Each structure stands twice: as structure tokens, then as C-alpha cells.
Amino acid sequence: MFGKPKVTPTPEAAPTADLPPRILQTSLLLEGVTAPELAEFCPEPVSLAVGLSEFVLLEGLTTREADLLLQLAATLRRPAAGRIFHWGRDLFALSRRALYPWRGKLAFVSPFQSLLPRLNVLENVTLSQTLTTARSAREVARQEHTLLEQLGLTEFLSRYPGELPVRQYHLALWARELIKQPHLILGVLSGQAEQCDSPDVAGYLLPWLKEYHTNRRGAVLLGGPFLESAHQVADRRLDCRGGRWQEQPLGGRDSRPLIAFLDLF
């Protein structure tokens, strides 16, 4: 279920030569990042490192704030200043052709995203795989049956987005990204229905994310206002207070990072 897609290295995709070796042990590095969208809730430049297989929570943000920050981390927006690296590579420096396979290793999920209304759930969640492989949607679904069943989507695959209950709609957004077997998962969790009409989907997601993390398949970075249910799975919990990230304990656990040398600020 968690097989790693092969990416053919290109000269453009080589790790940045001037980075210290320890940074090559990160899946995500934000270094002094600023953007107009972040200024209101995070006036200080954002610096954050996530290890190759770390599970990190970003708390103290609204759903919209977490969405804006993780869009930058997912290379969907360019920062006004600072640098963003994935696995020691500056993806913004790549050509579109070289960037494509690296974006395929990223999963970005937010409740502000949408499914394609003219495709049914099966076609929506398997779209990335049917476009990049010779497999049919049904073949992909058979191979990823465990994921779809764990997210409670198997009985909804023939339905269209407008026919879905709200919870299944949002779980389909997650399935569409997780089915790519990513090496880095960037997700926004609202946790309550009053937040952009998004239901609590953590109960469906966390067993899958726990297995993903236990098997060290990649890194997870979740942001949002209600992440308490993920404390049992995470390695670190950071809280945005006064525009700065402060590490907070995980209830009843030693929250020391897996990689002790990673800088927080």
C-alpha cells in the first residue's frame, strides 16, 4: 500500500550544493519565509524543519491560516522572501518539467479544495494514477482497496461529489492525495463542522496516518485549530504564539524530536 514511486534524477533535481549535510535529512525546510498572506497572523519570518519521517503538528492557527502556510510548503504559492526546500532541493528553482515528478511526491489536502463535479468519486480519487500510469480507475481502486475502505469510501465510489455526505466528500479529498503514496503529507484539519463546513475526519484518517508513520514511509505535517486527536501519533507539537513557533509537550508523552539537531526557529 505504501510502495515508493521511482523518480528519475535529473541535473535540475540535484540537492542544493551549498546546504549543510544535516539539511539533507529533512523532508521540508522553511528558512526565513515571508508572504503577504502570512503577515497578519505570523509577522515574523517562518523557519521550520521537518525530518524525513517526522510527524509534526502546527497548532494555534485557524483553518484558513493553516491552509495559507501549507500552500507555501506545498509549492503552490511562492514566498515573498526566504527559501523552501524539499529533501534538500529548492523546487521553486526547477523548470516545470523537472518540478512535476517532485510534486508527485507531495500530498497537500485542505477543506478548501474541491472534487471535480463531473467525475464520480472513483474517477476523482484515482485521477493522478490513471493519468500517469497505464492502469484503469478500477484497477487502481482494487490495489488501494485498504485505503479506500479505511476512509469509508468503498460504498460511495460510484456517486458524484454533489451526492456525497459532507464527511465522505472531505475524506475523498484525502484519498485523492494519499493514493499517490506520497513521501510528504501536508494536511489541514479543521476538526469541527463549524469550520468551513468541514466535519471531523480525524477518526478515519489517524489509523492510516499512524500506520504510515510507524512504517516510516515519509513525513507528516498537519496544521489547524483542533489537532488534539493527533497528539497520540505525532512526534512534535508546535504552537504559533505571537507570531513565533513554540514547542509544546504532547500530553503524557516525551515530545522530544526524532531528529534532535533540527532547528525550530
N, C-alpha and C positions, 0 to 999 in steps of 0.2 A: 504493500500500500504506500510505502514511503520511498520507493526507488528514486535515485537521484538522476535527473536528466543530464546527459553529457553535453558539455558546452565546448566547442572547438575554440581554443585560444587564438586570438588574433593579436597583432602588434599593438593595436589600439587598446586592447583589453588588458595589457600588461599592468601589474601593480605599479603605483606611482613610485619612482625610484627614490625620491627624497624623504619618504616616510620612514620613521624608525621601525625596526622589525616587529616591535610589540603591537603596532597598529595593524599589522597583517593578521593578527589574531582576533580582529574584530569583524563582525558581520556588518556593523553600522557605526559610523563615526560622524557626528556633527561637531564641527570645530568653529566656534565663534559665529554661528549662523544668525542672521537677522533678516527680517522681511516685514513690509508694512502691515501685513495681516497679523503678525505676532505682537506688534508693538504695544497694543492695549493691555494684553494680559501677561506678556513676557518682555518687558522693556530691555532687559539685559540680553546680550548675545547668548544663544543657546549652545552649550557644549555638552555632548553626551556620547559615551561609548557603550556599545552592546557587544558582548563576546560572541564567539562563533556558535555557541549553543546555549546562550543565556536566555532566561525568561524574565523580562523586566516589565514592571508596571509603572505607568506615569499617571499619578493622581493629582487632584487639585485643579483639574481642567474641566470645563464644560464639554459637552459633546461636540459643539462646533469648534471650540479651541483645539481639542484633540484632533479633530478632522484636519484643520489647517496645518498643524505641526506635522502630522504623519503624511500629509500630501507632499510636503517638502522632503521628508525622509524617503518617500517612495519615488522621488524624481519626477513627480507630476507638476511641481512648481519649482521655479528657480529662486534661490535665496537672493536677497539684495546684496548681502555680503557674507563672507565665511565660506567654508568648504564642507562638502558632504562626500563621504567615501563609503563604498560597499566592498567588503573584502579587500580593502587596501586600494581600491580603484575609484577614480573620480569619474563616475558615469556621465556627468554633465559634459565632460571633455570628449566623449566619444561621438562618432558620427551616428546617425540614426540607424544605419545598418548594423554597426557594432553594438549599439545600445540594446537592440531588440532581444537578443538571447539573454542578456543580463537582466532585463526587466522580467523575463520569463521565470527567473529565479526568485522574484519578489511577489509577495501577496499583499495587497492593500484592500482592506474591507472597511466600509463606513456605512452607517444607516442612511447617509445622504445619497448613496448610489442607487441605481435603478436597474432592473432587469429589462431586457428588450421585449416590448409588449407583443410583438408578432411571432415570437418564438415561444414554444412551451417550455416547461421547467427543464425537461431532459435536454432540449437543444440549448437552452441558456447555460446550464452548468457545465456542459461538455464542449462549449464552443471553442475554447482555446485549444483543446486537444484535437478536435476534428479539423481545425484549420491548419495545425502544424504537423499532424500525423496522418497516416492513411486509414486510421480507424474510424468506424462509424460511431454515431452518438450512442447507440445501444451497446456496442462493444466496449466503449469507454465506461458506460454505466455498469456493465457486468463486472469489469475489472475493479471498479471503485464502489462496488456494492456495499462494502462495510462502512465506508464513509457516508454514503447516502442514507443507509439505514440508521446509522448512529445520529445523524442530523434529522431524522424523522421525515425524510423526503420521498421515500420509495413509493408511497401511495399517491403522491402528488405530481409525478413526473409527466403525466400526460396533460396536466392542466396548464392554463396560461396565467401569466402574472396577475392579471386582474381578477382571477378566480381564487387566488390563494388567501388563506388566513394570514393576518399580519405576521405572526411568528414564523410561519413557513416561508413567507416572502423574504424575510431577513436571513433566515437560515440558508436559503438558496443563494443569496449574495455571498455568504461564506463558502458554500460548496463550490461555487464558480471559481473562487480563488484557490481553495485548498486542494482541489482536484489537479492543480498544476504541480503538486508535490514540491512546494517552494522550499528554499533554504532560509528565507527570512519572511516572517509573518508580521505585518503591521496592521493592527486592528483597532477600531474604535468601538467601545462598548458603552452604551448608554445605561443599560441596566433597568430602566423603568419605562413604562409605556408613555408617561407624560413627556418624555424627552423625544422630540421629533417623531412621535407616534411609533416608537421602537419598543418592542416587548423585551423582556428579559430572556435572552437566548443562551446565557452562560451555562445553564444546566445541560444543554445539548452539546455545547462546544467544549467544555472543560475536559470531559473524558478523552476526547480526541486530542486536544492540545497536551494533556498530561502524557498520553502515550507518545506523541511526537517528541516531547521534551525528554521523557525518560530514555528514549532510544537515541537521543542526541542527533536528531536529523537536521537541526538548524536552530535559529534563534526566533524568539517571540517578543514583540514589543506591543503592549496593549495600553491604550490611553482612554480616559473617560472619567466620569464622576462617580461611578458605582462599580468598583472593582474588588470589593471585599471577598466575593466568592472565589476569586482567583488567587487569594493570598496563600492558599494551601499548595498551589502549584509553582508559584513564582520563586525566583532566586533573590530578586531585589525589588524594592518598592521605593519610588521617588515621588516626592510631593512638591508641587510648584507653589512656593510661598513667597510673596513679594517679588515675583519675577525670577526667583532663583530656585534651583532644584536642591532639595534636602533629602538625604536618605532617611527613611523611616523604618522602624522594625516591622517585621511580619509577625502577627500575633502568635505568641507562644513558640516562636522559632528563632533560630540563629539566622539572620538575614545577610551574613557575610557573602560578598560576591563570589561566584565560582572562580573568577579570574581576578585575584586581589590587586593586580597592578593597574587595572583600568581606572582612568581618571573620571571623576564625576563632574568636575567643573573646569 
